[in-house]
């Protein structure tokens, strides 16, 4: 099924310095902080057509199982999108990298068997619009796999996250917010919970504002 190509908007997401920083940092996090293993866990068992929002530099692509027939990868940032295209050429499954934003996905409704949000809901401009779009493009019963950092349980770190999110953090890190309550947002959007587990990245050392993470699965309810 073809992607619904729209005229690309003007560069609505433009973080050239952060994009280059992320492109250098993310492979190190995969290797040294165990993120690569989490990507494999996140994507294990997927099949059919999959849409991935905020694909970044395409580090997930190598982890998609052969049962996936196509990945449509949405990435709004120009530099990261170029890197994602290269990663898509190396992937063992078909990958189509498409410009677009998560709040207005350039694809048809109920066109996908599964969706993936990996370290991206922190930086979308409107979480509920993004989740509404994912509900729209998923078939009934389709899964959304997510790996996201979010609000800390401890009071001190949660307060720190709140201060950072209201001040410098989004400016420095491409619109990222450290303390969004991902599971609350998913429930509010109408997704049905399936499973989740909480974790910390990195596992050792001093906690970072982005250390509290959740890996999980929700689905679009079947009418």
C-alpha positions in Angstrom: 0.0 0.0 0.0 1.6 3.3 -1.0 2.4 6.1 1.4 0.1 9.1 1.0 2.7 11.6 -0.3 1.9 15.1 0.7 3.8 18.3 -0.3 6.4 18.5 2.4 6.0 21.5 4.7 8.8 23.9 5.3 11.3 22.5 7.7 9.0 22.4 10.7 11.6 20.6 12.8 15.1 22.1 12.5 17.6 21.3 15.2 20.9 21.1 13.2 23.3 21.2 16.2 21.3 18.7 18.3 20.8 16.4 15.3 24.6 16.1 14.8 25.1 15.7 18.5 22.5 12.9 18.6 23.9 11.2 15.6 27.2 10.9 17.4 25.9 10.1 20.9 23.2 7.5 20.0 25.5 4.8 18.7 27.6 5.1 21.9 24.4 4.7 24.0 23.5 1.6 22.0 26.9 0.1 22.6 27.7 1.2 26.1 24.4 1.7 27.8 22.6 -1.3 26.5 20.2 0.6 24.3 20.8 -1.8 21.3 19.5 -4.8 23.4 16.4 -2.8 24.3 15.8 -2.0 20.7 15.9 -5.7 19.9 13.4 -6.4 22.8 11.1 -3.6 21.6 10.8 -4.9 18.1 10.9 -8.7 18.6 7.9 -10.5 17.1 6.6 -7.7 15.0 5.2 -8.6 11.6 3.4 -7.0 8.6 3.5 -3.3 7.9 5.0 -1.1 10.6 5.2 2.7 11.0 7.9 4.2 13.1 7.7 7.8 14.2 10.7 9.9 14.9 13.1 7.4 13.4 16.1 9.6 13.9 19.2 8.2 12.3 17.7 4.8 11.8 19.3 2.7 14.6 16.1 0.6 15.0 16.2 -0.6 11.4 18.8 -3.3 12.0 16.6 -4.9 14.7 13.4 -5.4 12.8 12.7 -9.1 12.3 12.3 -10.7 8.9 8.6 -11.1 9.5 8.1 -7.4 8.9 7.1 -6.8 5.3 7.7 -3.0 5.3 8.7 -0.2 7.6 7.5 3.3 6.9 9.8 5.6 9.0 8.8 9.1 9.6 11.6 11.6 10.4 11.1 15.4 10.3 14.7 16.5 10.8 16.7 16.8 7.6 20.1 15.7 8.8 18.8 12.7 10.7 16.6 11.8 7.8 19.6 11.6 5.5 21.3 9.2 7.9 18.1 7.2 8.3 17.9 6.7 4.5 21.5 5.3 4.6 20.5 3.0 7.4 17.4 1.9 5.5 19.6 0.8 2.6 21.5 -1.5 4.9 18.4 -3.0 6.6 17.3 -6.6 6.0 13.6 -5.5 5.7 12.2 -2.9 3.3 12.4 0.6 4.8 10.8 3.8 3.3 12.0 6.9 5.1 9.5 9.7 4.7 9.5 13.4 5.8 6.7 14.4 8.1 5.7 15.1 11.7 4.1 12.8 14.1 1.1 15.1 14.7 0.1 14.8 11.0 1.3 11.5 9.6 1.3 11.4 5.8 -0.2 7.9 5.5 -3.7 6.5 5.2 -5.9 5.4 8.1 -5.8 1.8 9.3 -2.9 1.0 7.1 -0.5 -0.5 9.6 -0.3 -3.7 11.7 2.0 -2.1 14.3 3.6 1.2 15.2 6.9 2.0 17.0 7.7 5.1 19.2 11.3 4.9 20.4 12.7 7.8 22.5 10.5 10.2 20.6 7.4 11.1 22.6 9.6 13.2 24.8 10.1 15.7 21.9 6.9 15.8 19.9 5.1 19.2 20.2 1.7 17.7 21.0 1.6 14.3 22.6 -2.2 13.7 22.3 -2.3 14.7 18.7 0.6 12.3 18.0 -1.2 9.5 19.8 -4.4 10.2 18.0 -2.6 9.9 14.7 -1.1 6.6 15.7 -4.6 5.3 16.6 -5.8 6.5 13.2 -3.2 4.7 11.2 -3.2 1.4 13.2 -5.6 -1.3 12.3 -8.0 -2.4 15.1 -6.0 -4.6 17.4 -2.7 -3.2 16.1 0.1 -2.7 18.6 2.1 0.3 19.5 5.5 -0.6 20.8 7.2 2.1 22.9 10.5 2.7 24.6 10.4 6.1 26.3 11.9 8.0 29.2 9.6 9.8 31.5 8.7 11.2 34.9 10.7 9.9 37.8 9.1 8.2 40.8 11.4 9.8 43.3 10.4 13.3 44.4 13.8 15.0 44.0 14.5 13.8 40.5 10.9 14.5 39.4 11.3 18.1 40.7 14.6 18.5 38.8 12.9 17.2 35.7 10.1 19.8 36.1 12.6 22.7 36.4 14.6 21.5 33.4 11.6 21.0 31.2 10.4 24.6 32.0 13.8 26.1 31.2 16.9 24.9 29.4 16.4 21.2 28.5 14.1 21.5 25.5 16.2 24.3 24.1 19.4 22.3 24.4 18.1 18.9 23.4 15.9 19.3 20.3 12.6 19.9 22.1 13.0 17.0 24.5 11.1 17.0 27.8 12.4 14.7 30.5 9.3 14.2 32.7 6.4 13.4 30.4 4.1 10.8 31.9 4.0 8.4 28.9 1.7 5.7 30.3 -0.8 8.3 31.5 -0.8 9.9 28.1 -1.3 6.6 26.3 -4.3 5.7 28.6 -5.7 9.2 28.1 -5.5 8.7 24.3 -7.5 5.5 24.5 -4.9 2.8 24.0 -5.5 -0.5 25.7 -2.5 -1.6 27.9 -0.9 -4.9 27.1 2.4 -5.0 29.0 5.2 -2.8 30.3 8.3 -2.8 32.4 10.2 0.1 34.0 14.0 0.4 33.7 16.9 2.8 34.2 19.3 4.0 31.5 22.1 3.7 32.2 21.7 1.0 34.8 24.7 2.1 36.9 26.1 5.4 38.0 24.4 8.7 38.9 20.9 8.9 37.5 20.3 11.4 34.7 17.1 13.4 34.1 16.3 10.9 31.3 17.2 7.7 33.2 13.7 6.6 34.2 12.4 4.6 31.2 9.5 2.4 30.3 9.4 -0.3 27.6 5.9 -1.6 26.8 3.1 -2.5 24.4 -0.3 -1.0 24.0 -2.9 -1.6 21.3 -5.7 0.0 19.5 -8.9 -1.5 20.9 -11.1 -3.7 18.7 -14.6 -2.3 18.3 
